[in-house]
Amino acid sequence: MAQIAQYEQLSLLDYTQYSQNYSEINRENCGYREFVKKFGHQRRKYPQSDLLLIESIKTEMDLIQGHLLGDGSIFITGKDCNRDATFNFATKHEEYGQWLVQSTESFAACKLRVYDIYDYDKRTQKSYHRVSFRTPSNKLFTELRAKWYPEGKKIVPQNLVLTKDLILRWYMDDGNWHEKGIYFNTQGFDPKSTEFLRSQLSQFLGLKVTIQKHSGDLYRLFIPVRGTGSGVSSTNNNIKRFLEVIGESPISCFSHKWGRI
């Protein structure tokens, strides 16, 4: 019974980390009811299986936090500080925006907005629509905001666990392919967050990951095409290894990020 009391004190994010002990969850306690309420769309998918429910939620959390490393943001709108937060996302690729809304449960209720303002891309020398979406407010996003914006500025939580799904979404948002290696644009993060991501990414991939100066005081992560990492030979193609880990591009507008290997 002591474990049940602990569940009642957990935040929504902490709850998902107890998937191995899901059978111990007491369906009658208030913590469990609140947990299910916040993830109603997931409960409808798995009405009889707590294990599948929690595993599905953990995957969805990876997707959301992958976008928080990239182009996603969380805001509390309005003057009422007690209101729950919303997740906001903007991109120049309408195909990508549509795919996100269709492939991510938490974004399914969103409507994509296409702006008349055009963004000019120097790489392709083309102009693109700006598209965005905003989710309904939700306690999940309120808890995520507290972790990612503890003092109002986005940082990377030091307990973030990288996964294949998280890295894929992060790469689609803020990654770049180059014949010399893979870049992750971390210029918006503080040095502590950038070093944490470098260390975790290197450990997860088993590849060499460095921090490179971009301009001024801005830095980004770099995976060189050749280089030793944990258990990795210097003769291996690190770009090929990275792309094997995250899988193929799920949409055509990002085929350039998979480049030539």
C-alpha positions in Angstrom: 0.0 0.0 0.0 2.9 2.3 0.5 3.6 2.3 -3.2 0.0 3.5 -3.9 0.5 6.5 -1.7 3.6 7.3 -3.7 1.7 7.2 -7.0 -0.7 9.8 -5.6 2.1 12.2 -5.2 3.6 11.8 -8.7 3.3 14.3 -11.4 1.9 13.2 -14.8 5.4 12.9 -16.2 6.7 10.8 -13.3 3.8 8.5 -13.6 4.9 7.1 -17.0 8.3 6.0 -15.5 6.5 3.4 -13.5 5.4 1.3 -16.4 7.2 -1.8 -15.0 5.0 -1.6 -11.9 1.8 -0.8 -13.7 0.0 -3.8 -12.0 0.5 -2.1 -8.6 -1.5 1.0 -9.6 -4.8 1.3 -7.6 -7.5 2.2 -10.1 -9.5 3.8 -7.3 -6.9 6.3 -6.1 -7.2 10.0 -7.2 -3.7 10.0 -8.8 -4.7 7.2 -11.2 -8.0 8.8 -12.1 -6.3 12.1 -12.8 -3.7 10.4 -14.9 -6.3 8.7 -17.1 -8.4 11.8 -17.4 -5.5 13.8 -18.8 -4.8 11.0 -21.4 -8.4 10.2 -22.3 -7.6 9.7 -26.0 -5.0 7.1 -25.0 -7.3 5.3 -22.6 -9.9 4.9 -25.4 -7.2 3.1 -27.5 -6.3 0.7 -24.7 -9.4 0.3 -22.5 -8.3 -3.0 -20.9 -4.5 -2.7 -20.8 -2.6 -0.4 -18.4 0.7 -1.7 -19.8 -0.1 -0.7 -23.4 -1.6 2.5 -22.2 1.5 3.7 -20.4 3.8 2.5 -23.1 1.8 4.4 -25.6 1.9 7.5 -23.5 5.7 7.2 -23.0 6.1 7.1 -26.8 3.9 10.2 -27.2 6.0 12.0 -24.5 9.1 11.2 -26.6 7.5 12.8 -29.6 6.4 16.0 -27.8 9.8 16.4 -26.1 11.6 15.8 -29.4 9.7 18.9 -30.7 10.6 20.9 -27.6 14.2 20.3 -28.5 13.3 21.6 -31.9 10.6 24.0 -33.2 8.0 23.4 -30.5 7.2 25.7 -27.6 4.8 25.8 -24.6 3.0 28.9 -23.5 0.4 29.9 -20.9 -1.9 32.3 -22.7 -4.0 35.0 -21.2 -3.6 36.9 -17.9 -4.9 34.0 -15.7 -1.8 32.3 -14.3 -4.0 29.4 -13.2 -4.8 28.4 -16.8 -3.2 25.3 -18.3 -0.5 25.6 -21.0 -0.7 25.0 -24.7 1.8 23.5 -27.1 2.7 25.7 -30.1 4.5 24.7 -33.3 5.5 26.5 -36.5 7.2 25.4 -39.7 7.6 26.4 -43.3 6.7 23.0 -44.5 2.9 22.5 -44.8 3.4 18.8 -45.5 5.3 18.5 -42.2 2.6 20.3 -40.3 -0.1 18.1 -41.7 1.9 15.0 -40.9 2.4 16.1 -37.3 -1.3 16.7 -36.7 -2.2 13.3 -38.3 0.5 11.2 -36.6 0.6 12.6 -33.1 -2.3 11.9 -30.7 -1.8 15.1 -28.7 -2.0 17.2 -31.8 -5.0 15.4 -33.5 -7.5 18.1 -32.5 -5.3 20.9 -34.0 -6.1 22.9 -37.1 -3.2 23.9 -39.3 -3.0 27.7 -40.0 -1.3 28.8 -43.2 -0.1 32.4 -43.1 0.3 34.8 -46.1 3.7 35.7 -44.8 6.5 33.9 -46.7 9.8 32.8 -45.3 12.8 32.9 -47.7 15.1 29.9 -47.5 18.6 30.8 -48.7 19.5 27.1 -49.1 16.8 26.4 -51.7 16.4 30.0 -52.8 12.6 29.6 -52.5 9.9 31.2 -50.4 7.6 29.1 -48.2 4.3 29.6 -46.4 4.5 29.8 -42.7 2.2 27.2 -41.1 1.5 26.6 -37.4 -0.8 25.0 -35.0 -1.7 25.3 -31.3 -3.1 22.6 -29.1 -6.0 23.0 -26.6 -4.7 23.7 -23.1 -3.8 20.7 -21.1 -2.3 19.8 -17.7 0.4 17.7 -19.4 1.7 20.8 -21.2 1.5 22.8 -17.9 3.8 20.2 -16.2 6.1 20.1 -19.2 6.4 23.9 -19.2 7.5 23.8 -15.5 10.3 21.4 -16.5 11.4 23.0 -19.7 10.9 26.7 -18.7 11.7 26.8 -14.9 12.6 30.5 -15.1 10.7 31.5 -18.2 13.5 30.5 -20.7 13.6 27.1 -22.4 16.3 24.8 -21.1 16.8 21.1 -21.4 15.8 19.1 -18.3 18.8 17.2 -17.0 16.8 14.1 -16.6 15.7 13.9 -20.2 16.1 10.5 -21.7 16.8 10.3 -25.4 15.1 7.7 -27.5 14.9 6.9 -31.2 11.5 8.5 -31.6 12.6 11.6 -29.7 15.8 12.0 -31.8 13.9 11.6 -35.1 11.5 14.4 -34.3 14.3 16.6 -33.0 16.3 15.9 -36.2 13.4 16.7 -38.5 12.9 20.0 -36.6 16.4 21.2 -36.1 18.8 18.8 -37.8 20.8 19.2 -41.0 22.7 16.8 -43.2 26.0 17.8 -44.7 28.6 15.7 -46.5 30.9 16.4 -43.5 28.5 15.2 -40.9 25.2 15.8 -39.1 24.3 19.1 -37.4 21.8 19.8 -34.6 21.0 23.4 -34.2 21.2 24.0 -30.5 22.0 27.7 -30.7 18.9 28.6 -28.6 20.0 26.6 -25.6 22.4 27.6 -22.8 25.8 25.9 -22.5 24.7 23.5 -19.8 21.8 22.2 -21.9 24.0 22.0 -25.0 26.7 19.9 -23.2 24.0 17.7 -21.7 22.6 17.0 -25.1 26.1 16.4 -26.6 26.9 13.8 -23.8 23.5 12.0 -24.0 23.4 11.9 -27.8 27.0 10.5 -28.0 26.1 7.9 -25.4 22.9 6.9 -27.0 24.3 6.6 -30.5 27.8 5.4 -29.6 29.2 8.0 -31.9 31.5 11.0 -31.5 29.5 14.2 -31.0 31.1 17.6 -30.6 30.1 21.2 -29.9 31.0 23.6 -32.7 30.8 27.4 -32.7 28.3 28.7 -35.2 28.6 32.4 -34.7 29.2 34.8 -31.8 28.2 33.0 -28.6 26.0 30.4 -30.5 26.9 26.8 -30.6 25.5 23.6 -32.3 26.1 19.9 -32.1 28.0 18.1 -34.8 28.4 14.4 -35.6 31.4 14.1 -38.0 31.2 11.6 -40.8 34.4 10.0 -39.4 35.4 9.8 -35.8 35.6 7.5 -32.9 33.0 7.1 -30.2 32.1 4.5 -27.7 32.9 1.2 -29.5 32.9 2.8 -32.9 35.8 2.4 -35.4 37.1 5.5 -37.1 36.6 3.8 -40.4 32.8 3.7 -40.0 30.5 6.2 -41.6 28.9 7.9 -38.7 26.2 9.6 -40.9 25.1 6.2 -42.1 25.0 4.8 -38.6 23.0 7.8 -37.4 20.4 7.5 -40.2 20.1 3.7 -39.6 19.2 4.5 -35.9 16.5 7.0 -36.6 15.1 5.2 -39.7 14.0 6.6 -43.1 12.4 10.0 -43.5 8.6 9.7 -43.0 7.8 12.5 -45.3 9.2 13.7 -48.7 9.8 17.3 -47.8 12.8 16.3 -45.6 14.4 13.9 -48.0 17.3 16.3 -48.2 18.1 15.7 -44.5 18.8 12.1 -45.4 21.2 13.2 -48.1 23.8 10.8 -49.6 25.4 8.1 -47.5 
